[in-house]
Amino acid sequence: MLRFLNRYTFLALTAGFLAVACEDDDTITTTTEDPATYNFQNVDRSGQLQRIQMLDTLIRKVREANDGETKVTAAELTALYENSAKMFGTDKNLASKTYDKDGGATKNAIYALFNQVEALSGNPANVEGGYLVTPEGLEPAQLLAKGLMGSVLYWQATDVYLGQEKMNADNSKVTEGQGTAMQHHWDEAFGYFGVPTDFPANEGKDNTKSAEERAWFWGSYSNQRADQLDLRQDIMKAFIKGRAAIGRNDMIARDEAIATIREKWDLLVAANVVHYLNSAMKANNEQRTGAYYHNWSEGLAFAYALQYNPERAITNEEFAHLIHLFGANPKEATEENLQEANLLLKEVYGFTDAQLLNL
């Protein structure tokens, strides 16, 4: 049974700053071997790769302020978020794909973070350990980067494109270069994972390669967590399985793949929360204040991303308690509560003791 959360938005973060299954009568099930890579005819994930690169450009702009001298304006960040300059020759943008089931609260919070970056930037007093931070220790760059990873890339993939509406699309009429509507929606979900078609054999770590051959954002973080929890093959095989199943009109196998993608990606998000909780506590114990603020902010933003998956393991109550345990900001957080947050995630997601310590 799906469990839905009362949606939390970045308003909770900025407040301190500013004060499926589809049925088809023709469904068939067959046993066939799926390809080893995401190698199918008529695949187009260009829109997703463009948005991923837009996000990369946006975060790079925010991080320019880490030198304590560069002024980064809200207008500059808004232009990148809305793609008013039509990067890549397209009017596609991040703003129109941001989570929108909260009356615009998430988008408003993102714009508020842009204003905060402008207010803080250009002043070396607002830089701690190489990171632009608020007086409370929150790092806007991480709240934006991981916030948009969750509210755009993750939400669009797991809830929108793998959701019932998109998966009820036509699967008979083929458009050259895109396949059927259902195939195209599946490819778009895959595009938001941000990996090469031969991932993880090709880990996509060579930043000199083309966008299609690199691991971006979620793909990159799946690489980073692989030593302790390697979910890459599970997620990749599920994307391949689902696309192949759609091609032979096997909706049972497709829906199995959707369930696997949601389950394993949810686990990947949680693993990153644990990693940054561990990193924050370690940095704090070593009195590396800037690193502590940075890792705490990153962990919190990853935690907020948990809410966007319609088949997440965490319940409403557990999610609310997790956010509470982080505290309002890193200066108010306690190690006892951060340790409890880790134990909560262990209980919900089944992490081993070794993973809890070493992620």
N, C-alpha and C positions, 0 to 999 in steps of 0.2 A: 504494500500500500504506500502511495506517495505521501510524504509528510511535508506540509508547507509551513514556511516560517512567516511570521509577521516581518515584512521586509525592513531591514536596517539599511540606512543610507549613510553617506558621508556627512550628512548634517550632524551626526553624532561626533564626528571628528572636527568639523569646522566650527562647531558651537564655541569651543574653547578659544579658537582663533579670533572669532568675531564677537565675543563677550566672554509507450504508447502503441499504443498499438493500433495499426490500421487493418481493417478487414477487407478482403477482396475475394469475390466469388471465384475468380480465376487463379487464386493463389495455388502454386504448386511447390512441392518440396522435393528436392533431389539431393543426392550425395555427390559432391564434386570437390575437387581440390582447388583451393583458392590460390591465386598467384602469390609469389614470395614478396612482391613489392606492390606499391599502389600504382600499378601499370594498367590503366584502362583507356578505352577510346573515349574521346569527347569529354575530357576533364578540363574544367576552367575554374581555378581558384584565385584568379588574378585579383579580384576585388578584395579578398581577404589578405593577400600578401601586400596589397597597397595600403590597407588600413594598418596592418602590422608595422609597415615601414613609417607610416604617419605617426604611430605611437612612439616608435623609436626616435623619430625626429623631434617630437614634442618633449620627450624626456631628456634628450640631449640638450635641448634649449633650456629646460629648467635647471639642469646641472651646470650650465655655464655660470650660474650665480654662486656656485660653491667656492669660487676664488675670492669672494668677499668684495669684489670690485665691480664686476659686470652687473649692469642693471637689466633685468629681464622684466618686461612689462606684461600686464594682463592682456593687452591688445595683441601682442605677439603670440601669446599662448592660445588665445581664443581663435586667432586666424589659423593656427595649426590644427586645433581641435575641430574647427568647422571647415577646414580646407578651403578657405576663401580664395587662396591663390591657385587653386586647382592643380596641386601637385600631381605628378604622373599623368597629367592631361585628363583628369577625371574630376567630377563633382562629388564622388564618393567621399565620405568623411567619417570621423569617429562619433561626432555628436549625434547623428541620426541613428546610430546603432547602440547607443548607451541605454542601459536598463531604464524602462519608461513606465513601469507599472506602479509608480509611486507619486504620480502627479507632477513629475519633473523635479522631485527633490534631489535625486542623485546628480542630475545635470547641474542644478543650482549649486550644489555643494562643490562640484568640480570648478565651476566659475569662481566660487569663493576662494578655493585654493589658488587659483590663478592670481586673484587679488592679493592673497597673502604672500605669494612669491614676489610680486612687485613691491609690496611694502617692506619685505625683509631684504631684498637683494640690493647690492651696491654698498653694503655696510659690513665691514669685517667683524664687527661685534656680534653679528648674527650667524657667524660660522664657528662651528665647534668640531675640531678634529677633521676638517675638510668637508663638512656637511652644512648646508644652510638649514637652520632650525629655528623654530619659534622660541620665545622665552620659556615655554614649558617643555622644550626638548623634542617636539614633534618635527619630523622631517617631511615637508611637503612633497619633495621629489618621490619619496617612497609611497606616500599615500596616493599620489597620482598614478605612478607606474603600476603598482599592484592593484590599485583601485580600478583602473581602466582595464587591466588584464582580467579582472573579475567581472566588472559590469559591462564590458564589451565582448572581449574574446571568449571568455568562459561561458557567459550567459548566452550569447548568440549560438555557440556550438551546442551546448548541452540542453538548453531549454527551447530555443527558437528553431534552429535548423533540424535538430533531431526530435522536435516536438511533433505533436499530432497533426497540426495544421500543415506544416511543410511536408511531413511524411504521408499525408493523404493526397499529395499532388499527383498529377497525371504521370503514368509510367509507360506510355505507349508511343507518344509522338516524340521523335528524336529531332533535336535542333543541332545542326552541325556545330561542333566545337564545344557543346554543352551537354549533350545527351538528353534524356528525358528530364522533365521538371524535377522529378523525385531524385534522379541521379545527380542533377546539378545541386540540389539542396544538400545532398550528402557530401558532395565535394566541397561545398562551402563550409560545412561543419568541420571537415578535415582540414581545410585551409586555416581555420582559426587555431588549430593545434600548432601550426607553424613549424613543420619539419619537412625534410626532403622526402621524395617518394620512396627512397630505399633506406629510410630510417628504420632501426638504429644501426644497421651495418655501416651506413654513412651517418655519423653522429652530427654532421652539419656544423662542426666547430670552426671551420675555415672561413673567417669573415671576409676573405678576398673573393669568395665564390658568389655566384648570382643569388638573388633572393630565394629562388626556388630550391637552392642546394644548401641553404643554411638553416640551422635550428634557431628559432626566435621564441622569446618569452616562454610560453609553457613548454615548448620543446626543449629549450635550453635548461629550464629548471628540472625537467625530467632527467636530463643528462647529469645535472649537478647532484641529484639525490640518488643516482643509480648505484653508488657504492654500497649504500645501506638498504635501499628499496628500489629495485629496478622494475619500473612499471612500463617501460618503453615498449617492449615487445607485446605485452598484453593489449595496450591501447592501439598500437599500430596494427596488430593482427585483427583486432575488432573492426577498425576502420576498413581494412581490406575485405574482411568477411562480409560486412554490411553492404559494401559497394558491389561485390560479386553477387550477393544474394539478390539485390535489386535488379541486377542484370538478367537474372533467371526467374524473376518474379517470385522469389521465395521470401515471403514476408515473415515467416516464423524465424528464419535465420537472421533476417535483418533486425528484428526486434530483440533477439538475443544479443546481437552486436551492440545495439543501442544501450541495453542494460549493462553490458560489460564496460563500454566507454564511460558511461556515467559513474559506475562504481569505481573504476580504476582512476579516473581523473579526480573524483572526489577524494580518493585516498592520496593522490599526488598533492592536492591542495593542503590537506591536513599534514602531510609529511613536511611541507615547507613551513607551516606554522610551527611545528615542533623544532625544526632546524633553527629558525630565527629566535624562538624562545631560548633555546640552548645558547645560541650565539650572543644574545642580549645578556643573559645571566653571566656568561663567561667574561664578556667585556666589562660589565659592571664590577665584577669581582677583581678584575685587573685594573680598575680605575681608568679605563679608556672611555671617557665620557662620550665623546663623539660617536665612537663605534657602538656604544650602548644605545644612544638615541636612535642611531641609524637602524640597528637590528630590531629594536623594539618596534619602531614604526613599520618596518617591513613585515614583521610578524603579525602586527595588528591588521595591516591591510590585506595580507593573505587570509587571516581569519575571517574578515568580512566577506571574502570571496566565497566562503563555504555556502552562503545562503542562496547562490544562484543556480545550483543544480537541483532539478526537481526530484531526483532520487537520492539525495544526500543521506548519509547515515546519521547525521547529527539531528536531534530533535529541536523544536523551538526552545524548550527550556534549557537544554544543554548549550545551545548556541548563545542564548542570552547570558548564561552564567559564564561561558568562556570569555565573552566580551567584557563582562564585569571584572573578571579576574585580571585582565590586562591593566585595569585602572584607567583613569581619564587621560593620563599622559605618563611618560617614563619616569618623571620625577615623583609621581605619586604611587607608582607600581612597587610592589614588594616581591622579594625573591620567593617568599612562601606562597604567594598567590600565583606567581609565574610557574612555580613547580606544580602547583595544583592544576593549573591549566594544562600542563603537559600530561599529568595523570588522567585528566578528563579525556583528552584526546586518545590516550592509550586505551582507555576503557571503551570508547566509542568505536575506534578504528582498529583495535586489535594489534597495535604495535608491540613488538617484543621488548624486553628490557634493554637489549643491546641497541635496538633501533631508537628507543627513547633517549638513550644516553649519547648515541653517536650520529644521529641524523644531522 
